[in-house]
Amino acid sequence: MSPELHISLSNLQSNIQFFQRMITKNTELSAVVKSDAYGLGIAKIVPEIERCGVRSFFTATISEAIKVRRYSRASEIFTLNGFDFLKSNLYREHNITPIINNILEAQKFIEIFNQTQKVAIQLNTGMNRLGLDKQSLLKNIDIIKLLPLNLILSHLACADDTSNKENTAQKDLFINLCQTLPNIRQSLSASHGALLGNDFHFDMVRPGIGLYGGIRNNELKEVIQIKVPVLQDFIIDKNMQVGYNFTYKAKHKIKAATLAMGYADGLPRTLSNIGKLFYENIPCPIIGRISMDLVTVDISNLPKTPKYLCVFSPEYQVDDFAKDCRTISHEVLVNLGERVTRVYSK
């Protein structure tokens, strides 16, 4: 028995429509599907997104892009992590658009493709992660203008903090740098950036985690639920202990259950003795240490032993779970292991 990741394609569609309503008719909605569509499965997720009218996808690597191409024959697919020029033949063979992040990549692209392959460029507007900064761009502007660009993009560092002044500073720098380049499509915002308003939308927005229910927002629906099978139930008397190193000791008699999910499946050990699973809206506290394959919880408040418990509830969503794990929703989704069976529903 293994946990099941239930993925609602209808709620995914609803979230896509939310972003489509938010942007103006002149702004394109694309989708970020890197890391196997955030762990939800490119094979099912990409065709579903495409059915909603999305025609541009972003991956991290060329190998991810090729997998997306298998399920989307006509879309535009970008690789965010740069131009892997040692695999240049794959970009042409699969019609993939690399995103240039530095001058070496630009030079290699011109040397290999000249004007025969489309390309995008990323600008570093302050995040200092990938892309050309102002100095590199201006110093090498003659080289950059030889690129057959079809998209200029950057990435906001603080978009999840709506009041942070760095968002506006990055936007203004992006506008300034774009003025030195050809008048082509521009894109600054991913999911959180899109929520900042029209001034941040430009010609394209690139939501990822927002599509998959990882942002807590009244208009975005939960896309996933994890159902964890109960393997065994038992009584724990007062002063009995549970789990590795006996980190839990019962203060009174309780009813407990052990379930088939552990840190190998994406249930972090940081939730040991502080996390919870759910039966409908009833929380069942995790007791003892989470092990590789198993977790034990207190089910004393339940009317009977259930067949499974859930990781989320309507009041406790992916974003809440991530905060309890001291991480973000993105990490929660991509860490769900291969043993977690993906189950799709309309």
C-alpha positions in Angstrom: 0.0 0.0 0.0 1.3 3.5 -0.9 0.0 7.1 -0.6 -1.9 8.5 -3.5 -1.5 12.0 -4.9 -5.0 13.0 -6.2 -4.8 15.7 -8.8 -7.9 17.7 -9.8 -7.6 18.6 -13.5 -10.8 20.7 -13.2 -9.3 22.8 -10.4 -6.1 23.2 -12.5 -8.3 24.4 -15.3 -10.0 26.8 -12.9 -6.7 28.3 -11.8 -5.6 28.7 -15.4 -8.8 30.6 -16.1 -8.2 32.8 -13.0 -4.9 34.0 -14.5 -6.5 34.4 -17.9 -9.1 36.7 -16.4 -6.5 38.7 -14.6 -4.4 39.7 -17.5 -5.3 41.9 -20.4 -6.0 40.6 -23.9 -2.6 41.8 -25.0 -0.8 39.7 -22.4 0.0 36.1 -23.1 -0.4 33.4 -20.4 2.3 30.8 -20.4 3.0 28.0 -18.0 6.1 26.8 -16.1 6.2 23.0 -16.1 9.8 22.4 -14.9 10.6 19.5 -12.6 7.9 17.2 -14.2 5.2 19.9 -13.9 6.2 20.5 -10.2 5.9 16.8 -9.5 2.4 16.4 -10.9 3.4 14.8 -14.2 4.2 16.4 -17.6 2.3 13.7 -19.5 -1.0 14.6 -18.0 -0.5 18.3 -17.0 0.9 19.7 -20.3 -2.0 18.5 -22.5 -4.5 19.7 -19.9 -2.9 23.2 -19.8 -2.8 23.3 -23.6 -6.5 22.5 -23.8 -7.0 25.8 -21.9 -5.4 27.8 -24.7 -1.8 28.1 -23.3 0.8 27.9 -26.1 4.1 28.6 -24.3 5.8 26.5 -21.7 8.9 27.0 -19.6 11.2 24.2 -18.4 14.6 24.3 -16.7 16.6 22.0 -18.9 16.7 20.7 -22.5 15.8 17.2 -21.3 12.7 18.5 -19.6 11.8 20.5 -22.8 12.1 17.4 -24.9 9.7 15.6 -22.7 7.2 18.5 -22.9 7.5 18.3 -26.7 6.3 14.7 -26.7 3.0 15.9 -25.4 2.8 19.3 -27.1 3.7 19.2 -30.7 3.1 22.9 -31.7 3.8 24.9 -28.5 6.7 27.2 -27.8 9.1 25.7 -25.2 11.8 27.7 -23.4 14.7 26.4 -21.3 15.3 28.7 -18.3 18.7 27.4 -17.3 20.4 28.7 -20.4 21.7 27.4 -23.7 23.4 24.0 -23.3 25.5 24.4 -26.4 27.1 21.0 -26.1 23.6 19.7 -26.9 22.8 22.3 -29.5 21.5 19.8 -32.1 18.6 18.9 -29.7 17.3 22.5 -29.8 16.9 22.4 -33.5 15.7 18.8 -33.6 12.9 19.4 -31.1 12.2 23.1 -31.9 13.2 24.3 -28.4 14.0 27.9 -27.6 17.0 28.4 -25.3 17.2 31.4 -23.0 20.6 33.1 -23.1 21.9 33.9 -19.6 25.5 35.1 -20.3 27.8 36.3 -23.1 29.5 32.9 -23.7 26.1 31.4 -24.4 25.3 34.3 -26.7 28.6 33.8 -28.6 28.1 30.0 -28.9 24.5 30.5 -30.1 25.6 32.9 -32.9 28.5 30.6 -33.8 26.3 27.5 -34.1 23.0 28.9 -35.3 23.6 32.4 -36.6 20.0 33.5 -37.5 18.5 30.1 -38.1 17.1 29.4 -34.6 15.0 31.6 -32.4 16.3 32.5 -28.9 15.4 34.4 -25.8 17.5 36.4 -23.3 17.3 36.8 -19.5 18.2 40.0 -17.8 19.5 40.1 -14.2 17.5 43.0 -12.6 18.7 42.4 -9.1 18.1 38.8 -8.1 21.7 37.9 -9.1 21.0 34.4 -10.0 20.9 34.1 -13.8 21.0 36.5 -16.7 23.0 39.5 -18.0 23.3 42.5 -15.7 23.3 46.0 -16.9 27.0 46.3 -17.3 27.4 43.0 -19.2 24.4 43.9 -21.5 25.7 47.3 -22.4 29.3 46.2 -22.8 28.3 43.5 -25.2 25.3 45.1 -26.8 26.6 44.6 -30.4 26.8 40.8 -29.8 23.4 40.7 -28.2 21.8 42.5 -31.1 23.0 39.7 -33.4 20.7 37.3 -31.6 17.3 36.6 -33.3 15.4 37.4 -30.1 11.8 36.6 -29.6 11.5 37.2 -25.8 13.2 39.2 -23.1 12.6 38.1 -19.5 13.7 38.7 -16.0 12.6 37.3 -12.6 11.3 39.1 -9.4 13.1 38.2 -6.2 10.5 39.4 -3.7 7.1 39.1 -5.5 5.6 37.1 -2.7 6.0 40.2 -0.5 3.6 42.6 -2.1 4.8 45.7 -0.2 8.5 45.2 -0.9 9.9 48.2 -2.8 12.4 45.9 -4.6 9.5 44.8 -6.9 9.1 48.2 -8.3 12.9 48.7 -8.5 13.3 45.6 -10.5 10.4 46.5 -12.8 11.9 49.9 -13.5 15.3 48.5 -14.2 13.8 45.9 -16.5 12.0 48.6 -18.5 15.2 50.6 -18.7 17.3 47.7 -20.0 14.6 46.6 -22.5 14.9 50.0 -24.1 18.4 49.1 -25.3 17.1 45.9 -27.1 14.8 45.2 -30.0 11.1 45.9 -29.4 10.0 42.3 -28.8 7.9 40.5 -26.2 8.9 41.1 -22.6 8.1 39.0 -19.5 8.9 39.8 -15.8 6.5 37.9 -13.6 5.8 34.4 -12.5 2.9 33.5 -10.2 3.4 35.9 -7.4 4.5 38.7 -9.8 1.3 38.3 -11.8 -0.7 39.0 -8.6 1.1 42.3 -8.2 -1.1 43.9 -10.9 -1.1 45.0 -14.6 2.1 47.0 -14.3 4.0 43.8 -13.8 2.3 41.8 -16.6 4.1 43.2 -19.7 3.6 40.9 -22.8 3.7 37.6 -21.0 3.2 36.2 -17.5 4.7 32.8 -16.5 2.8 31.2 -13.6 3.9 27.9 -12.2 3.1 27.2 -8.5 0.0 29.3 -8.7 -1.5 27.0 -11.3 -1.0 24.0 -9.1 -2.6 25.3 -6.0 0.5 26.3 -4.1 -0.5 29.9 -3.3 -3.2 30.6 -0.7 -5.7 32.8 -2.5 -9.5 32.9 -2.3 -9.7 32.6 -6.1 -7.2 29.8 -6.6 -8.4 26.3 -6.0 -6.5 23.4 -4.4 -5.3 21.0 -7.1 -3.8 18.2 -5.0 -4.7 16.1 -2.1 -2.6 13.3 -0.6 -4.4 10.2 0.8 -2.3 8.1 3.1 -3.4 4.5 3.8 -3.7 3.3 7.4 -1.7 0.2 7.9 -2.4 -0.6 11.6 -4.1 0.8 14.7 -3.4 0.1 18.3 -3.8 1.4 21.8 -0.9 3.2 23.5 -1.2 3.3 27.3 0.1 6.2 29.5 3.9 6.4 29.6 4.4 4.2 26.5 6.7 5.6 23.9 6.6 5.8 20.1 9.1 5.8 17.2 12.9 6.1 16.9 14.7 7.3 20.0 11.3 7.5 21.8 10.8 11.2 21.2 7.1 10.8 22.1 5.8 9.6 25.4 2.1 9.3 26.0 0.7 11.5 28.8 -2.5 9.4 28.8 -4.1 6.5 27.1 -4.6 7.1 23.3 -5.5 5.3 20.1 -2.8 5.5 17.5 -2.5 4.5 13.8 0.6 3.9 11.6 0.3 5.1 8.0 2.2 4.3 4.8 4.1 7.6 4.2 7.5 8.8 5.3 10.3 11.1 4.4 11.1 9.0 1.3 7.7 10.0 0.0 8.0 13.7 0.8 6.7 13.9 4.4 9.5 15.8 6.1 11.0 14.7 9.4 10.7 18.3 10.6 7.0 17.5 11.2 7.8 14.8 13.8 5.8 15.5 16.9 4.4 18.8 15.5 2.7 18.0 12.2 -0.8 16.5 11.6 -2.8 14.5 9.1 -6.6 14.9 8.7 -9.7 12.9 8.7 -12.1 15.3 6.9 -11.5 18.4 9.0 -10.3 16.6 12.2 -6.6 16.9 12.8 -4.7 13.8 13.9 -1.3 14.8 15.5 1.9 13.1 14.4 3.5 11.4 17.3 7.1 10.2 17.4 9.6 10.6 14.6 8.6 10.3 11.0 10.6 7.4 9.5 11.5 6.6 5.9 8.3 4.8 5.0 5.9 5.3 8.0 4.3 7.9 10.2 2.3 7.4 13.4 -0.6 9.6 14.4 -3.0 10.0 17.3 -6.5 9.1 16.1 -8.2 9.3 19.5 -10.6 12.0 18.4 -12.0 9.9 15.4 -15.2 8.0 15.6 -13.5 4.9 14.1 -10.3 3.9 12.4 -10.4 5.2 8.8 -8.9 3.5 5.8 -6.8 6.6 5.1 -6.0 10.1 6.3 -5.3 13.2 4.2 -2.3 15.5 4.3 -4.4 18.7 3.6 -7.9 19.9 4.5 -10.0 22.9 3.3 -8.6 24.9 6.3 -5.0 23.5 6.0 -3.7 23.8 2.4 -0.4 23.2 0.7 0.9 26.7 1.6 0.1 26.1 5.3 1.8 22.7 5.2 4.9 24.3 3.6 5.1 26.9 6.4 4.9 24.2 9.0 7.8 22.4 7.2 9.7 25.8 7.1 9.8 25.7 3.4 7.7 26.8 0.3 5.0 25.0 -1.7 7.3 24.5 -4.6 9.6 22.2 -2.5 6.6 20.3 -1.1 5.3 19.4 -4.5 8.6 18.4 -6.2 9.6 16.3 -3.2 6.7 13.9 -3.4 8.4 10.6 -4.1 7.9 8.1 -6.9 6.1 5.7 -4.6 3.3 8.3 -4.3 0.8 7.1 -6.9 -0.6 9.9 -9.1 -4.3 9.7 -9.6 -6.0 12.2 -12.0 -9.6 13.3 -11.9 -11.7 15.7 -13.9 
